[in-house]
Amino acid sequence: MYLSQCVKRAAQVSGNQPASKFGSRTTTWNQFKSRIQCLAGGMQQLGLSLGDRAAVLSLNSNRYLELFFAIPWAGAVVVPINIRLAAPEILFTLNDSETELLVVDDAFAQMLPALEGKMNTVKNIIFAGEGETPKGCINYEELIAKSKPVEDAERGGDDIAGLFYTGGTTGRSKGVMLTHDNLVSNALNVTPFMKFDETSVYLHVAPMFHLADCASTFALTMAAGTHTFLPKFDPQETLQIIQDKDVSVCLLVPTMVNMLVNFPDIGNYDMSSLKTILYGASPMPEAVLLRAMELFPNCEFKQGYGMTETSPVMTFLDSKYHVTEGPNSGKLKSAGCAAYGVEILVVDENDKELPRGEVGEVIARGPNVMQGYWKMPEVTAETLRNGWMHTGDMAYMDDEGFIYIVDRNKDMIISGGENVYSTETEQAVYQHSAVQECAVIGIPHKEWGELVHAVVVFKPGQTATEDELKAHCASLIAGFKCPRSWEFRAEPLPMSGAGKILKTELRAPYWGDKNKGVN
């Protein structure tokens, strides 16, 4: 299987139907195919070869969609960069992936001076924005216009299609190697579950670098539907574009759903075109879900659970289980059942399957599971031991195969749909000269699900204010990884016999009245 099959089929069966609508630009599937053929040719002329990495640092747009297919069409590997990262983190991603070609838009062209002279392997920068092309960059539209179309490189199967960077307990971001088979098998799962077809109009409002949105990127293309875009989420603009573009389906992270249902003027917009909302990327508070179901009574709600390493979907919770009464009730708090072709087990520390109802680690295997972590063979071997993807999520499975997430690896916090690994944040805090000890934990938060909270002990005779520590962290890591609340202690942090900080004790006051360790 290979990603370009999706485009070839769409052009073949719906060539004159709209592939994408962004602002005043509408592109048919025939035009879409022609554009990515020329774009791929242009990138090859710039020296992009088979297996080379091409990174994209951009807000949502029709050009981002084209790049997702033009890069593999050229035989290269796409590296979508998290738009919320700080400059040092972006630089790490570019250098670790050995990226040769970088694509930026208006929002990130201004970051180029901070990266100049520090990118070890980047040879060319393409500007895919709307404004004036920065000095030294290649204009996206001009490259397409002057380049001849090329034949599909037909990379597929076990060839790497994308490197998707995710945080890690090792204190550094890891490049998840997803193959063509991984991404296409996931799309084959998502397409029937979401009932995508040529009449579907999908809104990219979640960030397109994120696998949660990518799941629909490839699935909707496979179904020859229509892509629409918002550069970034805003509740009013989201409601407006759903009304104006007759959007029928979208993916929203729970924080977005919460902001929409609490938007004061939501009743002033015509939402009749919206038929399906898929939510995922972080746990959904039940109260928010029930409110959304009340506000959108004619809309089907569906959940997907997964992770970057599984392309991303492992389980689905169908709309028929989004009810509070009847034979299908009682499943709203679950993450659903295994997707087609995916095996899910709940196991003990020896990878032995546990009886139904007992809590253990969720492990998975199937054609959706990653090839491994880029240049990290030891971590890959540990994560994929015994042939199974070890998620770090703790859950139980009921007698009908539904899994219920009750906790996760304590080093990870999910805030507003973004994964925050506490070790990354701790390393940033520790770089402040006044800090002696630090522990970062997730605490419950009504709007964001979880809040990044830091507990700090200063060195004798030294101190710092919250504002000073916030500014310090913001210079090193992305804003969403920075602590939003702080606690300063005079006494040393609690330690285990092995000398590890006991985060369970630090978390206890905040989670004591909860029946699970995620929010």
N, C-alpha and C positions, 0 to 999 in steps of 0.2 A: 504494500500500500504506500502511496505517496500523496503529499498534500496537494500537488498541482492537479490531481484527479478531480478534486472538488471544483476547481475553476473550469476545467475542461468540460465537465458534465453540465455545469450551470450555463456556460456559453452555448452548449449544444442544445439543451432543452428549453432555455429561456433567454436566448441571445438578445432579444430586443426589449426585455423587461429590465426595470431598474435594479442595478446591483447595489448602488449606494446613493444616498442623498445627504449632502452636507452643505448647509447654507444655500447658496444659489446654484451649487454644482450638483448635477444629476448625471450618473454614468450607467449605461446599460452593461449587461454582462459581456456582450461582444466587445464593447469599448474597454471594459475592465481587463479582459484578457489581452487585448492589444497593448494596453498601457503597461501591464506588468512584463510583457515580452520585451518591450522597448526599454523599460527600466532595468530589467535583468541584463539586457545587452549593454546598456550604458555602464552598469556596475562592473561587468566583465571587462569592458574597455579601460576602466579605471584600475584594473589589476586584480579584481576579486576572483579568486580561484575556487575550485572544488574544496569544500570543507573549511574555507576561511570564515571568520566570524564578522558579521555586520550588526552593529548595535543601533538601537532606536531609542532616542530620548525625546519624547514628544507627548503632548496632550492628545486626546482622542480626535481622530479626523478620518476622512476617507483615504488620505495618503498613508496613514498608519496601516489601514486594512490592506492597501496595495503592497506595502512593504512585507507584510506577513506572508505574501505569496510570491512576490518578485524575488526575494532573497533566496528561498529554496529553489525557485525556478532557475536561478543562476547557479545553483549547486552549492550555495553557501549555507551558513548556520545563522539564524536570527537570534539576537541577544536583546530582548526587551528590558529596558532599564527602569527600575522603580523611580517614578517622578518625584517621590518625596525624600529621596536621599540627599544628603549633604555632598558638597563637592569632593571631599576626600573619599567618601564611599563610592561615588560614581567613578572616580579615578581608579579605585581598587578594582571595580568590576571590569573596566576597560582593559586594564593591564593584566588582570588575572585571566581573562578570557582571550587575551592576545588579539583583541579586536583590530581589524585593519581598516574598516570603513565605519564611520559614525554619521548618523542622520539626526539632525536636531530641527526643532521648529522655533517660532518666535519666542516662546516662553523660556527656552533653554539656550538660545544663541548667546544670551547675555552671560552665561556661565563659561563660555569658551575661554575668555582671558584667564580664568582661574585654573583651567586645565592645560593651557598652552605650555609646551615645553616639558610636560610631565607625562604625556601619553606615550608609552614606550613603542607601541606598534601601529597606532592609527596613522594612515597615510593620506586619507581623503575624508573630507567632511561635506556632506550634502545638506543644504538648507531646504527644508520642506515646509517653511512657514509662508505667511501671507505678505510680510513686509519686505524691506530691502535686503538683498542677500549680503551677509557680512563678508568683509574682506577675507579672501583666502578660501571661501566656501564655494561649492558648486550648486547652482540653482536646480531644484528638483524638476520643475516643468521644462526647463531648457534642456536638461539631460534627456528627458523622455523624447522631446521634440527632435533632437539631433541624432538619436540613437536608432539603429536598425533592430527590428525584432529578432530574437534568437530562439532556437528550439529549446524545449524543456530539457534541463540536464538529467531529469528522471532519476534523481537521487531518491531513494525510498527504503522501505524495510527497516533494517537496523541502522541505517545512516542517521546521524544526529540531525534533527531538524531545528532544534532550538536549545539554547542555554538559558534557563530561567533561574535567576539568582534568588536565594532565600536565606534568611538568617540562620544562625546555627549556634548550638551550645558550645562549639569550639571557640567562640568569640570572633569568628570571621564568617562572612557570607559564603555560601556554597553554591556553585553552579550546577543546577540539576540538568543532566543530559536527557532530553526527551527525543525519542526517535520519531520518524514518520509513522511507523506502526503504532507507537504510543498515542500520538495525537489523532490519527485517523480512527483508531479503535474507540477512542473516547468520543469522537464525533459521531460514530455509528451508534453509540449508546444514547447520546444527548438528543439526536435528531428525532427518533420516535417518541422518546419520553416527553419532549417539549412539543411534539406534534408539528415540527417545522415543515413547511412546504413552500411552494413558490408564491403563496399569498401572504406569508408571514412578513411583518415589518418589525424588525428588532432594533431596539435603542441601546447603543453603547453609551452608558452613563457611568457605569463602574469603570475604573481605569483599564485601558486596553493592554497594559503590560502584564496585568494580573491574570493568572490561569483561570480564575473564576469567570472572567469575561471571555477569555480565549476559548473556553469550551464551546460557547455559542458562536464565536468568530468562525471556527472551522465547520461546525455543524450546520449553521444557517447557510453558509456558502455551498456546502454539499447539497442542501435542499433548494438552492437557487432562490432564496428569499431576498429581501431588501434590507440593507444595513443603513441605519441613521445614527447620528452622533451628537453628543454634547461634549465639548472639550473637557469639562469637568462638572461634577455634580453640584447643582444648586436646586433647591426644592421648587422654587417658582419656575425656573427655566425648564426643569424636568416636566412639570405639569403642562407647561405651555407647548413644548415640542410633542408631547404625547397627543395633545389636542390637535395641533397644526399638521402633524405628519401622519396621523392615524396609526400611531404605534400600537401593535397588537401584543408585543411581548418584550419583556426586559428582565435583566438580572439586577437585583438590588442587594447590597449587604444590609444586615439588620439596622445599622446606624442610619442608613439612608431611608429605610422604611419608617423608622421612628421619626425622622425629621419631616417626612412627607405627611404622616398621619397627624402630626402636630402643627402643620402649616395652617395658619388661621384662615386663609382664603381658598382652601382646597375645594370647597363646594362651588366655587365660581368657574371651575374648569370642567369641560366635557371629557369624561374619561371612558366614554362608551366603546371606543375602539380597543381598549386594553383588555385582553382576554386571559393573559397568563403572566404571573410574576414568579420568577424563580429567585429564591433567596439562598444565601450560603456565605462562605468565607469566615463566619464566626457564629457562635450560638445565638439563636433568636429568642429574646425574652417572650414568654407566652403571652403576657399582657399586651405587648406591642403587636404580636401576630393576630390576636383576637380583635384588636382595634382595627387593624388593616382589613381583616376579613369583613368587618362590619361596614367599613367605608367603601369597599369594593366588592359588593355582593355578587356581581356578575363576572368576577375575575377568579380564575383558578390559581391557587397558591401551590407551589411545589418547592421542595427543598433538595439541595444537593450537598452531600458531605464528602470531603476529600482533602487532598493536599497537593502541593506542587509536584511532589514525587510520584503521584499517581495520575497525572495528566489532565484534570485533577480528580475526576469523580470516582468514588468507591461505592457509595450508596445513594439511593433516591427515596424520598418520601413523596408519594403521589398525592394529587389533589383530593382523591377520594378519602384520604385519611385526615384531611384538614376539616374535621367535623367534631362537634362536642357531644353528639348524641347518636344513637343508632349502633349497628353492629361494627362499623369501622372506627368508632370513637376510641379514645384512650391512647392514640398513637402520636398526638401532637408533640409530645416531649421527646419523641424518638428521632433518630437521624435516618430512619428508613431501613430498607433492605438492600442487599448486595445488587449492584447493577449487573446487567447481562455480561457474562464472560469474566466476572470478577468474583474471586473467592474471598470470603471474610471469615475470620475466626477470632474468638476471644480466648486468650491463652494465659497460662501462668508463667513464672520466670524461666521455666524450662521449655517453653513453647508447646506445652501440652494443652489441648483444648479443655476448657472448663465447662462444667455443667451449666445449663441455661439458668440465668439469674445471678450467677456469681461474677464478680467484677475482676477483670484482667485487662491485659493490653490488647488493643485491636491490631491484628496483622492482616495483610492482604497480598494476593498475587493474581496475576493476569496479564494480558497484553498491554495494559495501561501503565504498568509499573516501570519506572525509569530505568535507563541503562546504568546509571550510577551518578556519582558526583565528580565533576570535572577536576582532574588531577588530584583526587583524594581517594586512592584505592583502599586505604585502611578503614576510613569512615564508611565507604561504600560497602565493604565486606561486613562490617558490623551491622549496618542498617538493613542489608539484604541477606542476613544470615539464614541458613537453612532454606533458602529460596523464597523467603517471604519478606515483604516490606513491613518493617516494624515502625509503627506510627508514633508511639509514645503516648497515645490517647488511651485513657482507661475507661472501660465501658462494660456493660453486661448485655447479653442477648436474650430476648424472650423466646417463648416456645414457637413463635411464628417467624423468627429470623430477623426481627427488628432490633437494632442496637440503640442503646441509650448511653450517651457520653456523660460520664459523671466527673471526670477529672482529666488532666493532661500532664505531660511533662512539666514539672514545676518551674523549669527554666524558661517556659514560654508563656507569654501574655498575649491575648488577642484584644486589641483596643481599636474600635472602629473598623474592624475587618482586616487590620494589619497585624501580622505576626511580629511580636517584639520578644527577642530572646534576652533574658535578663543579663546574661554574661556580657553581651555587647554594650548594654547601657552601663553596667557596673564598671567595665573597663574605661569608659569615658569619664565617669565620676571619679574613679581612682586616679586619673591623670591630674586632678586638681591638687595642688601642693599641700592643701590643708587637710585632706581626707586621709584618715588612717584605716577605717573600715567602712564597707558599704555593702548593703544587700538590696536588691531590687525585686519587688514582688508585684503581683497583680491584685488589686482590690476591686470589689464590685462598684460599678458606676451605672446609673440609670440610663444615660444617653449613649455612652461609648461601650457598654458591656463591661469592660474592665479598664481600670486606670493604672498607669505606670506609677508606682509609689517607691520612693527610695528611703531607706533607713541608713543614717550616716553617723559615724563617730569621728570626731576631729582629732588631729594630733594634739598632744599636750601644748597648751599655750597658743593654739591657732584656731581660727574660726573662719566662716564665710557665710554670706547671706544666701537666701533662696535665689534671689535675682542673679547673684554672682555665679552660683552653681548652674542655673538655667542657661545663662549666656555661655558659660564654659562648655556645657554639653552640646549646645546648639552649634558650636563651632566645629564639633567633631563628628556628630551623628545626626541623622534625620530628626526633624521635630517630633514626629510621632513616637520616636524611641526615647525621647527625653522625659525624665520624671515630671509628672504634673502635680504631684504632691510630695512633701518631704517631711521626714521625722528625724530630729536630731537627738542623739542619746549621749549621756555622759559616760555610761558604763559600757564595757565591751559587749558585742553582740553574742547571743547564745551559740555555743559550739558543741558539736558532737565529739565523741571520744576520738574520732579520726581527724578532728580539727576542722570539720566543715561547718559553716554557718547553718544553724537550724532554721531554715525558712518556714518550716511548718509552724514553729512557735511564733514567728513574726506574722504569719498569715492568720493565725487562729482568731485574734480579736475581730477581724473583719469578716471572716467566713463562718464564725461559730454558729450562727442561726440559719445557715444555708444547708440544704440537703445534698448539695454537690459542690465540687470545687471549681466550677466554671460558671460564668454568668453571661 
